[in-house]
Amino acid sequence: MKANCWTGRNSVEVLDVPDPSILSSRDAIVKITSTAICGSDLHLVDGYVPTMEKGDILGHEFMGEVVEVGPGVNPKLRVGDRVVVPFPIACGVCAPCRAELYSCCENTNPNAGISEKLFGHPTAGIYGYSHLTGGFAGGQAEYARVVLADANVLKIDSDLTDEQVLFLSDILPTGYMGAEMCDIQGGDVVAVWGAGPVGQFAMDSARVLGAEKVVAIDKEPYRLAMAASQGYETINFEDTDVRSALLGLTGGRGPDKCIDAVGLEATHGASHVQLYDRAKQAVRSETDRPHALRQAIMSCRSGGVVSVIGVYGGLIDKFPAGAWMNRSLTLRTGQCHVHKYMKPLLGLIEQGKIDPTRIITHRLPLTEAPKGYDLFKNKKDHCEKVVLKP
């Protein structure tokens, strides 16, 4: 089959690879009908996530048709079913899974020892996201093996299109969880750092959950225009001091809730600040650039909530712990517990309260995946989200 593979830093190629097969009694094989390129994929391509190996199949946002099931799969999941696959792999029975903390599953990462050394405790397995998270082949391919399939798919029984439900695999639940962690109250002002796909969905979710005003912070005019088209306030951090602008929008108090939807490859509008963290990365004295996180903490009103859904992978410098502690800020974060949100969000899509298709700007065949990565990474042609069709 054809699959989009990591072939080195800043290099992906569509290669011929062996078809996946049933390896365990609860596996299923899914014929991919739609898959997507995620901002988190860029962290792999850019070399910020360790333990990638040449030939690893990328992609953790995918859906398709079940074409084979193992003998131990629950009979409710059958050949021919149309399914969306969440990016974290959950066993469904360990203590974190029972607490609906699915991305913290204790049983699905065969390389738990690696992530334990880096994070203190292991994470769940994740499709197409390095050997740190299990080395599972991803979904930017013609077929994918789905592990513990009966616990790790959402069946789609309606006639909704792929594009309406594909993002239930990751970015829509991630954006929603970012807003949910804010405990939004009526009248709240919510500021969102990053107007990429996850940021856009965090904004939509904040509005659904009752925010009075939502503010988008980014530097790309087309991303800010996409946010403005939905009625959100916008701030371009390259030509505006973000904290000052937010104080102006909130009567000097700061936003009630702040969402970091950027993560470890954040950029800063001031060149000297940007250069500082790039230099630290170059000499391996920090792994991540926490510009957005620092700014969110310093901008949030006292007693507010900072919700972090942008991906961080290692160590950061100059974390504003004093501001966090002395101003009674609540910091919440986590890889998304996708399984928890899939059905409720499917309901919101069916009710027309959220339109996931609004962020799609590019549709390409799987064979043009490298072009898609180039468009997305380098923000060419106003690229917001790429959907690939095998």
Helices and strands as residue ranges (DSSP letters): E 2-8, E 11-16, E 28-37, H 39-45, E 56-57, E 62-69, E 82-85, E 88-89, H 95-98, G 102-104, H 112-119, E 125-126, G 131-133, E 143-146, G 149-151, E 154-155, H 162-165, G 166-169, H 171-180, E 189-193, H 197-208, E 213-218, H 221-228, E 233-236, H 242-249, E 257-260, H 271-282, H 291-299, E 305-308, H 321-326, E 330-333, H 338-350, G 356-359, E 362-365, G 366-368, H 369-377, G 380-382, E 386-389
